[in-house]
Amino acid sequence: MLSGKYLKYPFRLAMAALVSAAVYSAAYFWVLRAWNTEDSLAVEILDVGKETAPSQERPDEPFQTVKVDLAIRVLTGDRAGEVFSITATQMAGSGIELRKGRRYVLVADVFEDGSAQYSIADVLRAPSVAGVIVFVSACLALFAGSAGVRALAGLALSIACLLWGYVPLAAQGFPPVPLAFLAALFIAAATVFCVVHRKESRAVALGGTLGGMAGAYLLAHLMTWLWQLSGLAGDSASLLATTLPEIDMKGVLLAAVVIASLGAVLDVGISITASMSELVDYDPNIPLTRLWSGGLRVGSEVLGSMINTLILAYIGSSLPITILISNAGADFWGLMNDPYVGQEIVHSLAGTLGLLLTIPATASFFILREKVLREKISRERVL
């Protein structure tokens, strides 16, 4: 029979699932109530009928369509609750799999003669996204305790800073790089304050993080200038430049390096600070040279895994376009010469250098702080 010590884990998991289900229900109710888009409706598919094959009249047409009969229930708008049948026109290979009992976004294109063409634009996923986010957050808080709550608080502040601070200001034309450094400073300070529980070590972690981030930016600036990267590689960048022609796309590229490298650099800086603090707690009189070498060794151990994580994350994010370029017949040197791949290399190498510089920077700040504290204690003992 399981003891109470082990029964608490299934209980906590059940609590997280219960909270997640409540949030999902609330989010679903709110989405349906707040839906005010005139040209689209949230619908539930009651039945999926026969699907016609793509038209063979024009086989060379790049955008082939299929038609599928659907029975739907309207969930939003003036017609909420109504059930009727439609024939939806979908792009062949659109990736939207129509399933009975699932909820989708229905779009109707009305023509001049009064006829309408229906299509399923997307899956209605917002409520389930909210539910899963809350489930993971609840698990983190319930299983990790106060450390998990502090981590969630730091994450919430970081997201709020980027989405409601940096992004709107950058869209309004503020210089992206100085704005990115201000956002990174706020995020780093908030994360350090929430995660590092030793108050005297927070300035050390923050200083080491900012030092590594500055190194990442300088290398990114050098590579961008040397390789003449404009920041316009990729469809999203081109669309942004077209939509906001006054925005500095090269600055956006450098700002992305600063923000993207911040997480990994913070991880290393906080890890080294925590490790050196533990050494001092274990032996308050540990020689500073021994403390310094211990911090560097811990940093070198963390560095190996963090670099791997950082590089794989960048490769994973650019994998579709890399496969597309390779499929077009580009060889290795062609890939290396592609501007999109070049931008990802800038991200990877700059982040790697940032991690590397964070180690000695954090260790140096810690040694300096420890030296000042020891000198202060010595003077107090003399007096």
C-alpha positions as CSV (number, residue, x, y, z in Angstrom):
1,M,0.0,0.0,0.0
2,L,1.3,3.4,-0.8
3,S,2.1,5.7,2.1
4,G,0.9,9.2,2.4
5,K,4.3,10.4,1.2
6,Y,3.7,9.0,-2.2
7,L,-0.1,9.6,-2.4
8,K,0.5,13.4,-2.4
9,Y,1.9,13.3,-5.9
10,P,-1.2,11.8,-7.6
11,F,-3.3,14.2,-5.5
12,R,-1.3,17.2,-6.7
13,L,-1.5,15.9,-10.3
14,A,-5.3,15.6,-9.9
15,M,-5.4,19.1,-8.5
16,A,-3.5,20.5,-11.4
17,A,-5.8,18.7,-13.8
18,L,-8.9,20.0,-12.0
19,V,-7.6,23.6,-12.1
20,S,-6.8,23.2,-15.8
21,A,-10.3,21.9,-16.6
22,A,-11.8,24.9,-14.8
23,V,-9.6,27.3,-16.7
24,Y,-10.5,25.5,-20.0
25,S,-14.2,25.9,-19.3
26,A,-13.9,29.5,-18.4
27,A,-11.7,30.3,-21.4
28,Y,-14.2,28.5,-23.7
29,F,-17.1,30.4,-22.3
30,W,-15.2,33.7,-22.6
31,V,-14.1,33.1,-26.2
32,L,-17.7,32.4,-27.3
33,R,-19.0,35.4,-25.4
34,A,-16.3,37.8,-26.7
35,W,-16.3,36.6,-30.4
36,N,-17.3,39.6,-32.4
37,T,-15.8,38.8,-35.8
38,E,-18.4,39.4,-38.5
39,D,-16.8,37.4,-41.3
40,S,-16.2,34.3,-39.2
41,L,-18.0,32.0,-36.8
42,A,-16.9,29.4,-34.2
43,V,-18.6,26.1,-35.1
44,E,-18.7,22.5,-33.9
45,I,-18.7,19.8,-36.6
46,L,-21.5,17.3,-36.0
47,D,-20.7,15.1,-39.0
48,V,-18.2,14.9,-41.8
49,G,-19.5,13.7,-45.2
50,K,-18.0,12.8,-48.5
51,E,-14.9,14.7,-49.7
52,T,-14.4,15.3,-53.4
53,A,-11.0,14.8,-55.0
54,P,-9.0,17.8,-56.3
55,S,-10.1,19.1,-59.7
56,Q,-8.3,17.4,-62.6
57,E,-9.4,20.0,-65.2
58,R,-6.3,22.0,-64.5
59,P,-3.7,19.6,-63.0
60,D,-0.9,22.3,-63.2
61,E,-2.9,24.7,-61.0
62,P,-0.7,25.3,-57.9
63,F,-3.7,25.8,-55.6
64,Q,-5.9,22.7,-55.9
65,T,-9.1,22.6,-53.8
66,V,-11.4,19.9,-52.4
67,K,-15.0,20.1,-51.3
68,V,-16.4,18.3,-48.2
69,D,-19.9,18.1,-46.8
70,L,-20.3,19.1,-43.2
71,A,-23.0,19.2,-40.6
72,I,-22.2,22.0,-38.1
73,R,-23.6,23.7,-35.1
74,V,-22.9,27.5,-34.8
75,L,-21.4,28.5,-31.4
76,T,-21.1,32.3,-31.8
77,G,-23.0,35.2,-33.3
78,D,-26.7,35.8,-33.9
79,R,-27.1,32.3,-35.2
80,A,-25.6,30.6,-32.2
81,G,-27.2,27.2,-31.6
82,E,-28.4,26.7,-35.1
83,V,-27.6,23.4,-36.9
84,F,-27.3,23.2,-40.7
85,S,-25.3,21.5,-43.5
86,I,-22.8,23.2,-45.7
87,T,-20.2,22.3,-48.4
88,A,-16.8,23.6,-47.4
89,T,-14.1,24.4,-49.9
90,Q,-10.6,23.6,-48.6
91,M,-7.2,23.9,-50.0
92,A,-5.8,20.5,-50.8
93,G,-3.1,19.7,-48.3
94,S,-4.1,22.5,-46.0
95,G,-3.2,20.5,-43.0
96,I,-6.6,21.0,-41.2
97,E,-8.0,17.6,-40.4
98,L,-11.8,17.9,-40.0
99,R,-13.1,15.7,-37.2
100,K,-16.5,15.1,-35.8
101,G,-17.0,16.7,-32.4
102,R,-14.2,19.2,-32.8
103,R,-14.5,23.0,-32.9
104,Y,-13.3,25.1,-35.8
105,V,-13.4,28.7,-37.2
106,L,-15.7,28.9,-40.2
107,V,-15.3,31.7,-42.8
108,A,-17.9,32.6,-45.3
109,D,-17.1,34.5,-48.5
110,V,-20.3,36.2,-49.9
111,F,-20.3,37.1,-53.6
112,E,-22.2,39.8,-55.4
113,D,-24.9,37.4,-56.5
114,G,-25.6,36.5,-52.9
115,S,-24.0,33.0,-53.0
116,A,-21.6,32.1,-50.3
117,Q,-18.5,29.9,-50.2
118,Y,-17.6,28.3,-46.9
119,S,-14.2,27.2,-45.7
120,I,-12.7,26.0,-42.4
121,A,-10.0,28.6,-41.6
122,D,-8.5,27.0,-38.5
123,V,-9.0,25.0,-35.4
124,L,-10.6,26.7,-32.4
125,R,-7.7,26.0,-30.0
126,A,-7.5,29.0,-27.7
127,P,-9.4,27.5,-24.8
128,S,-7.3,24.3,-24.8
129,V,-4.1,26.3,-25.1
130,A,-5.1,28.2,-22.0
131,G,-5.9,24.9,-20.2
132,V,-2.6,23.3,-21.0
133,I,-0.6,26.4,-20.0
134,V,-2.4,26.4,-16.7
135,F,-1.9,22.7,-16.2
136,V,1.9,22.9,-16.7
137,S,2.0,26.0,-14.5
138,A,0.0,24.3,-11.8
139,C,2.3,21.3,-11.9
140,L,5.3,23.5,-11.6
141,A,3.8,25.3,-8.6
142,L,2.5,22.2,-6.8
143,F,5.6,20.0,-7.3
144,A,8.4,22.6,-7.1
145,G,6.9,24.7,-4.3
146,S,8.0,28.2,-3.8
147,A,10.8,27.8,-6.3
148,G,8.3,26.9,-9.0
149,V,6.1,29.9,-8.0
150,R,9.0,32.3,-8.2
151,A,10.0,30.8,-11.6
152,L,6.4,31.4,-12.9
153,A,6.5,34.9,-11.6
154,G,9.7,35.7,-13.4
155,L,8.3,34.1,-16.6
156,A,5.1,36.1,-16.4
157,L,7.1,39.4,-15.9
158,S,9.3,38.5,-18.9
159,I,6.4,37.7,-21.2
160,A,4.6,40.9,-20.1
161,C,7.7,43.0,-20.7
162,L,8.1,41.6,-24.2
163,L,4.4,41.5,-25.4
164,W,3.1,44.7,-23.7
165,G,6.4,46.6,-23.6
166,Y,9.0,45.9,-26.2
167,V,6.8,44.7,-29.1
168,P,4.4,47.7,-29.1
169,L,7.2,50.2,-28.7
170,A,9.3,48.6,-31.5
171,A,6.2,48.7,-33.8
172,Q,5.9,52.4,-33.0
173,G,9.4,53.1,-34.4
174,F,11.5,53.1,-31.2
175,P,15.1,52.0,-31.9
176,P,15.0,48.1,-31.6
177,V,18.5,47.6,-30.1
178,P,18.4,50.1,-27.2
179,L,14.9,49.0,-26.5
180,A,16.0,45.3,-26.5
181,F,18.7,46.1,-23.9
182,L,16.2,47.9,-21.7
183,A,13.8,45.0,-22.0
184,A,16.7,42.5,-21.3
185,L,17.7,44.5,-18.2
186,F,14.2,44.4,-16.9
187,I,13.8,40.7,-17.6
188,A,17.1,39.8,-16.1
189,A,16.5,41.8,-13.0
190,A,13.0,40.4,-12.6
191,T,14.2,36.8,-13.1
192,V,17.1,37.2,-10.7
193,F,14.9,38.8,-8.1
194,C,12.4,36.0,-8.4
195,V,14.8,33.0,-8.7
196,V,17.9,33.8,-6.6
197,H,16.9,33.7,-3.0
198,R,20.2,35.0,-1.6
199,K,19.8,38.7,-1.7
200,E,23.5,39.4,-1.6
201,S,24.1,37.2,-4.7
202,R,21.5,38.9,-7.0
203,A,23.8,41.7,-8.1
204,V,26.4,39.1,-9.0
205,A,24.0,37.0,-11.2
206,L,22.7,40.2,-12.8
207,G,26.2,41.6,-13.6
208,G,27.4,38.3,-15.0
209,T,24.3,37.9,-17.2
210,L,24.6,41.5,-18.6
211,G,28.3,40.9,-19.3
212,G,27.6,37.8,-21.3
213,M,24.7,39.4,-23.2
214,A,26.9,42.4,-24.1
215,G,29.5,40.0,-25.6
216,A,26.8,38.2,-27.6
217,Y,25.6,41.6,-29.0
218,L,29.1,42.7,-30.0
219,L,29.8,39.5,-31.9
220,A,26.4,39.6,-33.6
221,H,27.1,43.2,-34.6
222,L,30.5,42.2,-36.0
223,M,29.1,39.3,-38.0
224,T,26.2,41.3,-39.3
225,W,28.5,44.0,-40.6
226,L,31.1,41.5,-42.0
227,W,28.5,39.4,-43.8
228,Q,26.3,42.3,-44.8
229,L,23.2,40.8,-43.4
230,S,20.1,43.1,-43.8
231,G,17.7,41.2,-41.5
232,L,15.3,40.8,-44.4
233,A,15.8,37.1,-44.9
234,G,12.6,35.1,-44.4
235,D,9.0,35.7,-45.3
236,S,8.1,37.1,-41.9
237,A,10.9,39.7,-42.0
238,S,10.0,40.8,-45.5
239,L,6.3,41.1,-44.5
240,L,7.3,43.2,-41.4
241,A,9.5,45.5,-43.6
242,T,6.7,45.9,-46.0
243,T,4.1,46.6,-43.4
244,L,6.4,48.9,-41.3
245,P,8.8,50.4,-43.8
246,E,10.3,52.8,-41.3
247,I,11.5,49.9,-39.0
248,D,15.2,49.1,-38.8
249,M,15.4,45.5,-39.8
250,K,19.1,45.1,-39.1
251,G,18.4,46.4,-35.6
252,V,15.5,43.9,-35.3
253,L,18.0,41.2,-36.1
254,L,20.5,42.3,-33.5
255,A,17.7,42.9,-30.9
256,A,16.5,39.3,-31.6
257,V,20.1,38.1,-30.7
258,V,20.0,40.0,-27.4
259,I,16.6,38.7,-26.4
260,A,17.1,35.1,-27.7
261,S,20.5,34.7,-25.9
262,L,19.2,36.1,-22.6
263,G,17.5,32.9,-21.4
264,A,20.6,30.7,-21.8
265,V,22.9,33.4,-20.4
266,L,20.7,33.9,-17.4
267,D,20.7,30.2,-16.8
268,V,24.5,30.0,-16.7
269,G,24.9,33.2,-14.6
270,I,22.4,32.0,-12.0
271,S,23.9,28.5,-11.9
272,I,27.4,29.7,-11.3
273,T,26.2,32.2,-8.7
274,A,24.3,29.5,-6.8
275,S,27.2,27.1,-6.9
276,M,29.8,29.6,-5.6
277,S,27.4,30.7,-2.9
278,E,27.1,27.1,-1.8
279,L,30.9,26.8,-1.6
280,V,31.0,29.9,0.6
281,D,28.2,28.6,2.8
282,Y,30.1,25.3,3.2
283,D,33.4,27.0,3.9
284,P,33.2,30.7,4.7
285,N,37.0,30.9,4.7
286,I,37.5,29.2,1.4
287,P,40.5,30.8,-0.5
288,L,39.4,33.1,-3.2
289,T,41.6,31.3,-5.8
290,R,39.9,28.0,-4.9
291,L,36.5,29.7,-5.1
292,W,37.4,31.2,-8.5
293,S,38.5,27.9,-9.9
294,G,35.4,26.2,-8.5
295,G,33.1,28.7,-10.3
296,L,34.9,28.3,-13.6
297,R,34.7,24.4,-13.3
298,V,31.0,24.6,-12.6
299,G,30.6,27.0,-15.5
300,S,32.5,24.7,-17.9
301,E,30.2,21.8,-17.0
302,V,27.1,23.8,-17.5
303,L,28.5,25.4,-20.7
304,G,28.7,22.1,-22.6
305,S,25.0,21.2,-22.1
306,M,23.8,24.8,-22.6
307,I,25.6,25.3,-25.9
308,N,24.1,22.1,-27.2
309,T,20.7,23.2,-26.1
310,L,21.1,26.6,-27.7
311,I,22.4,25.4,-31.0
312,L,19.8,22.6,-31.3
313,A,17.0,25.2,-30.5
314,Y,18.2,27.4,-33.3
315,I,18.6,24.5,-35.8
316,G,15.1,23.3,-34.9
317,S,13.5,26.7,-35.4
318,S,15.1,27.0,-38.9
319,L,14.7,23.4,-39.9
320,P,11.8,23.9,-42.4
321,I,13.6,26.6,-44.4
322,T,16.9,24.7,-44.2
323,I,15.2,21.6,-45.7
324,L,13.5,23.7,-48.3
325,I,16.8,25.3,-49.4
326,S,18.6,21.9,-49.4
327,N,15.7,20.4,-51.5
328,A,16.2,23.2,-54.0
329,G,19.6,21.7,-54.8
330,A,21.9,23.9,-52.7
331,D,25.1,22.2,-51.5
332,F,26.9,22.8,-48.2
333,W,28.5,26.0,-49.3
334,G,25.2,27.2,-50.8
335,L,23.6,26.7,-47.4
336,M,26.4,28.6,-45.7
337,N,25.9,31.5,-48.2
338,D,22.2,31.7,-47.7
339,P,21.2,34.9,-45.8
340,Y,18.5,33.1,-43.7
341,V,21.0,30.4,-42.6
342,G,23.5,33.2,-42.0
343,Q,21.1,34.9,-39.6
344,E,20.7,31.7,-37.7
345,I,24.4,31.3,-37.5
346,V,24.6,34.8,-36.1
347,H,22.1,33.8,-33.4
348,S,24.0,30.5,-32.6
349,L,27.5,31.9,-32.5
350,A,26.6,35.1,-30.6
351,G,24.7,33.1,-28.1
352,T,27.6,30.7,-27.7
353,L,30.1,33.5,-27.0
354,G,27.6,35.1,-24.6
355,L,27.5,31.8,-22.6
356,L,31.3,31.6,-22.7
357,L,31.8,35.2,-21.4
358,T,29.1,34.8,-18.7
359,I,31.2,32.3,-16.8
360,P,34.3,34.5,-16.1
361,A,32.1,37.6,-15.7
362,T,29.9,36.0,-13.1
363,A,32.9,34.4,-11.3
364,S,34.7,37.7,-11.3
365,F,31.8,39.7,-9.9
366,F,31.3,37.0,-7.2
367,I,35.0,37.1,-6.2
368,L,34.9,40.9,-6.1
369,R,31.8,40.9,-3.9
370,E,33.3,38.2,-1.6
371,K,36.6,40.2,-1.3
372,V,34.7,43.3,-0.3
373,L,32.6,41.4,2.3
374,R,35.7,39.8,3.8
375,E,37.5,43.1,4.1
376,K,34.5,44.7,5.7
377,I,34.3,41.8,8.3
378,S,38.0,42.2,9.0
379,R,37.7,45.9,9.7
380,E,34.7,45.3,12.0
381,R,36.7,42.8,14.0
382,V,39.6,45.2,14.4
383,L,37.3,47.9,15.7
